[in-house]
Amino acid sequence: MKILVCISKTPDTTAKIAFTDNNTKFSEAGVQFIINPYDEWYALVRALELKETMNALVHLIIVGGADAEPIMRKALALGGDEAFRINADSADSFYIASQIAAHVQQGEYDLIMTGKETIDYNGSSIGGMIAELTGWPFVSIASKLDTKDGRKLTLRREIEGGEEECEVQVPVVVSCQKGMAEARIPNMRGIMAARTKPLKVVEPVAAETLTAVVNFELPPAKAGVKLIPADNVDELVKLLHEEAKVI
């Protein structure tokens, strides 16, 4: 079984966010970048579990510049066998999916795994676009994936009011969410081995860019908190009528 895990570089959740160029570009100054948690904790770790139980081969892919290579080394340290970096920098989902789909057509993969979304843009669209471009079936937001022979997968996903279980033959694209696996930490042996594992740089294919960022805007600053003494009910009622906002 040959698995391709799609990796995204995202800001750490504690990073202070700022924008430049008249709020049209995200400022990377002082920002610590990590593997997108949905890609790492669920898609990658479940792929590694399949590697351990079925001797699967796990490849990693990212669309990004050279600054994405450190997080790919971390993904290799967790247990990935080989990594590919498509040498392009774009936030457009269709462009990214097109690059990954072009690689898939040359790689003879059985399973493509992505996180359900990235924590920066929250687009949730890459998996479905890859499936469309490759002509493969797509199972979205799966919380469980099992297989006995590597050819037929049993997947579980949450739906309104319950859970849905489905079966699908490979090749298939799956986006993963919480429940798929438990997070792992690279050990020293994995970190040392990652230094020599292949990380190949591939030039991008021609592809359309369908969206562009026009403007970023930070949410309004939180207002101060007013504390009202417990015995001053009249003041509390007055403020609720005059200043409280219903969201």
C-alpha positions as CSV (number, residue, x, y, z in Angstrom):
1,M,0.0,0.0,0.0
2,K,1.4,3.4,-1.0
3,I,0.1,6.4,0.8
4,L,0.6,10.1,0.1
5,V,0.0,12.5,3.0
6,C,-0.6,16.2,2.2
7,I,1.2,18.6,4.6
8,S,0.5,22.3,5.2
9,K,2.7,24.8,7.0
10,T,0.6,26.9,9.4
11,P,1.4,29.5,12.1
12,D,1.5,28.2,15.6
13,T,-1.8,28.8,17.4
14,T,-0.1,31.1,19.9
15,A,1.5,33.3,17.2
16,K,0.7,37.0,17.2
17,I,-1.0,37.7,13.8
18,A,-0.2,40.9,11.8
19,F,-0.6,42.0,8.2
20,T,1.5,44.2,5.9
21,D,1.2,45.9,2.5
22,N,-2.0,47.7,3.4
23,N,-3.4,44.5,5.0
24,T,-3.0,42.4,1.8
25,K,-0.2,40.1,3.1
26,F,0.3,38.0,6.2
27,S,3.4,39.1,8.1
28,E,5.7,36.1,8.9
29,A,8.0,38.2,11.1
30,G,8.5,36.5,14.5
31,V,6.0,33.7,13.7
32,Q,6.7,30.1,14.6
33,F,5.4,27.7,11.9
34,I,4.3,24.2,12.5
35,I,2.7,21.3,10.6
36,N,-1.0,21.9,10.3
37,P,-2.3,19.9,13.3
38,Y,-5.1,18.2,11.3
39,D,-2.5,17.0,8.8
40,E,0.0,15.8,11.5
41,W,-2.2,14.4,14.3
42,Y,-4.7,12.6,12.2
43,A,-3.7,12.1,8.5
44,L,0.0,11.5,9.0
45,V,-0.2,9.5,12.3
46,R,-2.9,7.2,10.9
47,A,-0.8,6.7,7.7
48,L,2.1,5.7,10.0
49,E,-0.1,3.3,11.8
50,L,-0.9,1.6,8.5
51,K,2.8,1.5,7.7
52,E,3.4,-0.3,11.0
53,T,0.6,-2.9,10.6
54,M,0.7,-3.4,6.8
55,N,4.2,-2.4,5.8
56,A,2.7,0.6,3.8
57,L,5.0,3.2,2.2
58,V,4.3,6.7,3.4
59,H,5.2,9.7,1.2
60,L,4.7,13.3,2.2
61,I,4.0,16.3,-0.1
62,I,3.8,20.1,0.5
63,V,3.4,23.0,-1.9
64,G,5.6,25.8,-0.6
65,G,9.0,27.5,-0.6
66,A,12.3,26.4,1.0
67,D,11.1,27.7,4.4
68,A,8.7,24.7,4.5
69,E,11.5,22.1,4.6
70,P,12.0,22.2,8.4
71,I,8.4,21.1,9.0
72,M,8.8,18.4,6.4
73,R,11.9,17.1,8.2
74,K,9.7,16.9,11.3
75,A,7.1,14.9,9.4
76,L,9.9,12.6,8.2
77,A,11.1,12.3,11.8
78,L,7.7,11.0,12.8
79,G,8.1,8.2,10.3
80,G,7.5,9.3,6.8
81,D,9.6,7.5,4.2
82,E,10.1,10.2,1.6
83,A,9.0,13.8,1.1
84,F,8.3,16.0,-1.9
85,R,8.2,19.8,-2.0
86,I,6.5,21.4,-4.9
87,N,8.5,24.6,-5.4
88,A,5.6,27.2,-5.4
89,D,4.1,29.6,-3.0
90,S,0.3,30.0,-3.2
91,A,-2.7,30.2,-0.9
92,D,-5.1,29.3,-3.8
93,S,-6.7,25.9,-3.1
94,F,-7.2,25.0,-6.7
95,Y,-3.5,25.8,-7.6
96,I,-2.3,23.7,-4.7
97,A,-4.6,20.8,-5.5
98,S,-3.5,20.9,-9.1
99,Q,0.1,20.5,-8.1
100,I,-0.6,17.6,-5.8
101,A,-2.8,15.9,-8.4
102,A,-0.1,16.2,-11.0
103,H,2.3,14.5,-8.6
104,V,-0.2,11.8,-7.9
105,Q,-0.6,10.9,-11.5
106,Q,3.1,9.9,-11.6
107,G,3.3,8.2,-8.2
108,E,0.9,5.2,-8.4
109,Y,-0.6,5.9,-4.9
110,D,-3.4,3.9,-3.3
111,L,-4.5,6.4,-0.7
112,I,-4.2,10.2,-0.4
113,M,-4.8,11.6,3.1
114,T,-5.3,15.2,4.2
115,G,-6.4,17.0,7.3
116,K,-10.0,18.1,7.3
117,E,-8.8,21.8,7.0
118,T,-5.9,24.1,7.8
119,I,-6.0,26.2,11.0
120,D,-5.0,29.4,9.1
121,Y,-7.4,29.6,6.1
122,N,-9.9,26.9,7.2
123,G,-10.7,26.2,3.6
124,S,-11.5,22.5,3.8
125,S,-11.4,22.3,0.0
126,I,-8.0,20.7,-1.0
127,G,-9.1,17.0,-0.5
128,G,-12.2,17.4,-2.6
129,M,-10.3,19.2,-5.4
130,I,-7.6,16.6,-5.5
131,A,-10.3,13.9,-5.8
132,E,-12.0,15.8,-8.7
133,L,-8.7,16.4,-10.5
134,T,-7.6,12.7,-10.2
135,G,-11.0,11.2,-10.7
136,W,-10.8,9.4,-7.4
137,P,-13.6,9.0,-4.9
138,F,-13.5,11.2,-1.8
139,V,-14.5,10.6,1.8
140,S,-14.6,13.8,3.8
141,I,-14.1,14.4,7.5
142,A,-13.5,10.8,8.4
143,S,-12.8,10.0,12.1
144,K,-11.9,6.3,11.6
145,L,-10.2,4.3,8.8
146,D,-9.6,0.5,8.8
147,T,-8.5,-2.0,6.2
148,K,-7.7,-5.7,6.2
149,D,-6.0,-6.1,2.8
150,G,-5.1,-2.5,1.8
151,R,-7.6,-2.7,-1.1
152,K,-10.9,-2.0,0.6
153,L,-11.2,0.7,3.3
154,T,-13.9,1.0,6.0
155,L,-14.4,4.5,7.1
156,R,-16.5,6.2,9.7
157,R,-17.6,9.8,9.7
158,E,-19.8,11.9,11.8
159,I,-23.1,13.1,10.3
160,E,-26.0,15.1,11.7
161,G,-27.5,13.1,14.6
162,G,-25.1,10.1,14.4
163,E,-22.3,8.4,12.5
164,E,-22.0,7.0,9.0
165,E,-19.9,4.0,8.0
166,C,-18.9,3.4,4.4
167,E,-16.7,1.1,2.3
168,V,-14.6,2.2,-0.6
169,Q,-12.0,0.6,-2.9
170,V,-8.6,2.2,-3.4
171,P,-7.5,4.5,-4.8
172,V,-9.3,7.1,-2.7
173,V,-8.8,10.5,-1.2
174,V,-9.7,10.9,2.5
175,S,-9.8,14.0,4.7
176,C,-9.2,13.3,8.4
177,Q,-10.5,14.8,11.7
178,K,-10.3,14.1,15.4
179,G,-10.7,10.4,16.3
180,M,-8.6,9.2,13.4
181,A,-5.4,8.8,15.5
182,E,-3.5,10.1,18.5
183,A,-0.8,12.7,18.2
184,R,2.8,11.5,18.3
185,I,6.1,13.1,19.3
186,P,9.3,12.3,17.2
187,N,11.9,10.4,19.1
188,M,15.7,10.9,18.8
189,R,16.1,8.0,16.5
190,G,13.5,9.4,14.1
191,I,15.0,12.9,14.2
192,M,18.4,11.6,13.3
193,A,17.1,9.4,10.5
194,A,15.1,12.3,9.1
195,R,18.3,14.1,8.2
196,T,19.2,11.6,5.5
197,K,15.7,10.7,4.2
198,P,14.9,12.0,0.7
199,L,13.3,15.4,0.4
200,K,12.9,16.1,-3.3
201,V,12.2,19.5,-4.8
202,V,9.8,19.4,-7.8
203,E,9.1,22.3,-10.0
204,P,5.4,23.2,-10.3
205,V,3.2,22.4,-13.4
206,A,1.2,25.1,-15.1
207,A,-2.1,25.6,-13.2
208,E,-4.7,28.3,-12.8
209,T,-5.0,30.4,-9.7
210,L,-8.7,31.0,-9.2
211,T,-8.7,33.1,-6.0
212,A,-6.6,36.0,-4.5
213,V,-6.5,37.7,-1.2
214,V,-7.9,41.2,-1.4
215,N,-7.7,42.2,2.3
216,F,-7.1,40.8,5.7
217,E,-8.8,42.2,8.8
218,L,-8.2,41.5,12.5
219,P,-11.3,41.0,14.7
220,P,-12.2,44.0,16.8
221,A,-10.3,44.3,20.1
222,K,-12.1,43.0,23.1
223,A,-13.7,45.6,25.3
224,G,-12.9,45.9,29.0
225,V,-14.9,44.0,31.6
226,K,-17.2,45.9,34.0
227,L,-17.7,44.4,37.4
228,I,-20.9,45.2,39.1
229,P,-21.3,44.6,42.9
230,A,-23.8,41.9,43.6
231,D,-26.0,44.2,45.6
232,N,-26.3,46.8,42.8
233,V,-29.0,45.1,40.7
234,D,-30.3,48.4,39.3
235,E,-26.9,49.2,37.7
236,L,-26.7,45.8,36.2
237,V,-30.1,46.0,34.6
238,K,-29.3,49.5,33.3
239,L,-26.1,48.3,31.6
240,L,-27.8,45.2,30.2
241,H,-30.4,47.5,28.5
242,E,-28.0,50.2,27.3
243,E,-24.6,48.6,26.6
244,A,-24.9,44.8,26.4
245,K,-24.9,43.4,22.8
246,V,-26.7,40.2,21.9
247,I,-24.5,38.1,19.6
